[in-house]
Amino acid sequence: MKLFNLSAIAFLFAFGANVCAQPATPATPADPAVAPATPAVPAKGIKITKITGTVNIMKDGQIVMTLKPGDAIPEITDNKVTFAIVDGTVEVEAGGKKISAATGSNFTVSSTNGQTNVALGAGTPVAVKTESGNNIILTSNSEVKMVTANGKVQIAMEKGNAVVTNASGGETQTVTAGQAIFVTAAPMAPVAAPVTAAPVEPVTTEPVEPAATEPVITDVPLIIPVIETPPTTVIPTEVVQESGEVSASNP
C-alpha cells in the first residue's frame, strides 16, 4: 500500500513537472489603441502675401506692429485686422479674396464663415479680386461685404460705392450702398475657338495616255522561203582516156 502511494506521488510529481516545463501560451497582443482623429485646423482667415513698403498693422486703433521689406511676415490669428500703408504696397488674402492697397490707404479686413468684409476709410482706393477674377475698386469711406455660397459670390455694398469689372476689366458697373450683385466663384473656363478644317486643294493629275498595245496575230500563215541555188563556179573537166595503142609517130 505504501508502495502504491509512493508511486502515485512520484507520478503526480512528474506530471506536475512536465506541466510546468511546457511553454506558456503567448498572450494575444492587444489591439493598438486607435488615436483619436485630430480635427482639421481651419486655415487662418487673413494673411499678408506681399509687401513692398512700410505697413502698420493696427488693432483697436493702436499700432501693433510695423512691417518693412525684408521683415518676417507674422501669422495673423485674428479675424479682423486694420492695415495702414505708410508707403509702398501691400497685398492681403482673406477668404479666397485678394486685397491690394498702396500708399495712403487705411483699410480693415474681416473674414469669417465664408464672409469677407473690406472697409476703406479716407485714403487711396483699395482693389479686391474675387476667386473668379472679378475686380472690386473701393472708394473712400466704403465697405463691401462678400459672401461665397452655392458657387457664387454676393457683392453687397454696406456703405459708399464701388466699381465692379470682370476678370478682363470689362463689363463695368457701379454698385452703391444697399445694392448687391452676384458673380461666379469659380474662374470662367476659356472658350475654345471652333476648329476650322483647312480647305483641301483639289489634286490635278495629267491625263495618262494609254499604253500602246501591239496587235495580236492569231493566224500566221506558214511561209517557207525559197532559197535559190547560186550558179556553180566549178568548171567540169574532161576525162581523157588514154588509148592503148601507140602512135606510130611516137617512138
C-alpha positions in Angstrom: 0.0 0.0 0.0 2.8 2.4 0.8 4.5 1.4 -2.4 1.4 2.4 -4.3 1.2 5.8 -2.5 4.8 6.5 -3.3 4.3 5.5 -7.0 1.2 7.8 -7.2 3.1 10.7 -5.6 6.0 10.2 -8.0 3.6 10.1 -11.0 1.9 13.3 -9.8 5.3 15.0 -9.2 6.5 14.0 -12.7 3.2 15.2 -14.3 3.4 18.5 -12.4 7.0 19.0 -13.5 6.0 18.2 -17.1 3.2 20.7 -17.0 5.5 23.3 -15.5 8.1 22.6 -18.2 5.6 23.3 -21.1 6.0 26.8 -22.5 3.3 29.2 -21.6 0.9 30.1 -24.3 1.8 33.6 -25.5 -0.9 36.2 -24.7 -2.8 37.6 -27.7 -1.4 41.1 -28.2 -3.9 43.8 -27.6 -5.2 45.8 -30.5 -3.2 49.0 -30.8 -5.2 51.9 -29.5 -6.6 54.0 -32.3 -5.5 57.5 -31.9 -8.4 59.9 -31.9 -8.9 61.8 -35.1 -7.2 65.2 -35.0 -9.7 67.8 -36.0 -8.6 69.7 -39.1 -7.1 73.1 -38.3 -9.1 75.7 -40.1 -7.0 77.9 -42.4 -6.2 81.3 -41.0 -8.6 83.8 -42.3 -6.2 86.7 -43.1 -2.6 86.6 -44.2 -0.2 89.0 -45.9 1.1 87.7 -49.2 3.2 90.6 -50.4 4.7 93.8 -49.0 6.9 96.4 -50.8 7.0 99.3 -48.3 6.2 100.2 -44.7 2.9 98.9 -43.3 1.4 99.4 -39.9 -0.7 96.6 -38.5 -3.3 98.0 -36.2 -5.8 96.7 -33.7 -8.4 98.8 -31.9 -6.8 102.0 -33.2 -3.3 101.0 -31.9 -0.2 100.1 -33.9 0.6 96.5 -33.0 3.5 96.0 -35.5 5.3 97.9 -38.2 6.5 95.8 -41.2 9.1 96.8 -43.7 10.5 94.9 -46.8 12.7 92.0 -45.6 10.9 91.6 -42.2 9.4 88.3 -41.3 5.7 88.3 -42.1 3.8 87.4 -39.0 1.0 84.9 -38.8 -2.3 86.7 -38.2 -4.6 84.8 -35.9 -7.3 87.5 -35.5 -10.2 87.5 -38.0 -10.2 91.3 -38.1 -7.2 93.5 -38.8 -6.5 97.0 -40.0 -3.7 97.9 -42.3 -2.3 101.4 -42.7 0.1 101.8 -45.7 2.8 104.4 -44.9 4.5 103.8 -48.3 4.7 101.2 -50.9 2.1 98.5 -51.4 0.7 95.5 -49.6 -1.3 92.5 -50.7 -3.6 90.6 -48.3 -5.5 87.4 -48.8 -8.7 86.7 -46.9 -11.5 84.2 -47.6 -10.2 83.5 -51.1 -10.1 87.2 -52.0 -7.0 89.3 -52.7 -6.9 92.8 -51.4 -4.3 95.2 -52.7 -3.6 98.7 -51.4 -1.0 101.4 -51.9 0.5 104.4 -50.0 -2.1 106.4 -48.0 -4.6 103.6 -47.8 -6.1 102.7 -44.5 -8.5 99.6 -44.6 -9.9 96.9 -42.4 -10.3 93.3 -43.4 -12.5 90.8 -41.5 -13.2 87.2 -42.6 -15.3 84.5 -41.0 -17.6 81.7 -42.1 -17.4 82.3 -45.8 -18.0 86.1 -45.4 -15.3 88.7 -46.1 -15.7 92.4 -45.4 -13.3 95.1 -46.6 -13.9 98.6 -45.2 -11.9 101.6 -46.5 -11.5 104.8 -44.6 -10.3 108.0 -46.1 -7.4 107.5 -48.5 -6.2 105.7 -51.6 -8.7 103.3 -53.2 -8.4 99.6 -52.5 -8.7 96.8 -55.1 -10.4 93.5 -54.3 -10.2 90.5 -56.6 -12.6 87.6 -56.2 -12.0 83.9 -56.8 -13.2 84.2 -60.4 -11.0 87.3 -61.1 -13.7 89.9 -60.8 -12.3 93.3 -59.6 -13.9 95.5 -57.0 -12.5 99.0 -56.6 -13.5 100.6 -53.3 -13.5 104.4 -53.0 -13.1 106.4 -49.8 -15.4 105.6 -46.9 -16.8 102.5 -48.4 -17.4 99.0 -47.2 -18.2 95.8 -49.2 -19.5 92.5 -47.9 -18.7 89.4 -50.0 -20.4 86.1 -49.2 -19.5 82.9 -51.1 -22.2 80.3 -51.3 -23.6 77.9 -53.9 -20.8 78.6 -56.4 -21.5 82.4 -56.4 -20.1 85.4 -54.6 -22.6 88.0 -53.5 -21.1 91.5 -53.6 -23.1 93.8 -51.4 -22.3 97.4 -50.5 -22.7 98.2 -46.9 -21.8 101.9 -47.5 -20.2 104.1 -50.1 -19.8 102.7 -53.6 -17.5 100.5 -55.7 -16.8 99.9 -59.3 -17.0 96.2 -60.4 -15.5 94.7 -63.5 -15.0 91.3 -64.9 -11.6 89.5 -65.0 -10.6 91.2 -68.2 -11.6 94.7 -66.9 -14.8 94.9 -68.9 -18.5 94.9 -68.1 -18.0 97.9 -65.7 -20.8 98.6 -63.3 -21.2 100.8 -60.2 -22.6 99.3 -57.0 -23.8 101.7 -54.4 -24.9 101.3 -50.7 -27.8 98.9 -50.4 -27.2 97.3 -53.8 -25.8 93.8 -54.4 -24.7 91.8 -57.4 -23.7 88.2 -57.9 -20.7 86.8 -59.7 -19.4 83.3 -60.1 -17.0 82.0 -57.5 -15.0 79.7 -59.9 -12.8 81.1 -62.7 -14.5 81.0 -66.1 -13.1 78.4 -68.4 -11.8 79.8 -71.6 -14.0 79.2 -74.6 -12.2 77.1 -77.1 -12.2 78.6 -80.6 -14.0 76.4 -83.1 -11.7 74.3 -85.2 -12.0 75.1 -88.8 -10.8 72.5 -91.2 -8.2 73.7 -93.7 -9.6 73.7 -97.2 -8.3 70.8 -99.2 -6.9 71.8 -102.6 -8.0 69.6 -105.4 -5.3 67.4 -106.8 -4.9 67.8 -110.5 -3.4 64.9 -112.4 -2.2 65.0 -116.0 -4.1 62.6 -118.3 -2.2 59.4 -118.8 -2.1 58.1 -122.3 -3.0 54.5 -122.6 0.0 52.2 -123.2 0.3 51.2 -126.9 -0.8 47.7 -127.4 0.6 45.6 -130.3 -2.0 43.8 -132.3 -2.1 40.2 -131.6 -1.8 38.0 -134.8 -3.7 34.8 -134.2 -3.4 33.1 -137.7 0.0 33.4 -139.1 0.5 31.5 -142.4 3.5 29.3 -142.6 5.8 30.8 -145.2 8.7 28.7 -146.3 11.3 30.8 -148.1 12.6 29.5 -151.4 16.3 29.5 -151.4 17.7 29.8 -154.9 20.9 27.8 -155.5 23.6 30.1 -156.8 25.3 29.1 -160.1 28.2 26.8 -159.6 31.7 28.1 -160.3 33.2 24.7 -160.9 34.3 24.1 -164.5 33.7 20.4 -165.3 36.9 18.7 -166.5 37.0 16.4 -169.4 38.4 13.0 -168.8 40.7 11.9 -171.4 41.1 8.3 -171.7 44.5 7.1 -172.8 44.4 4.8 -175.7 46.3 1.6 -175.5 47.6 2.0 -179.0 50.9 3.6 -179.5 51.0 6.1 -182.1 53.3 5.4 -185.0 54.8 8.7 -184.7 55.7 8.1 -181.0 58.9 6.2 -180.6 
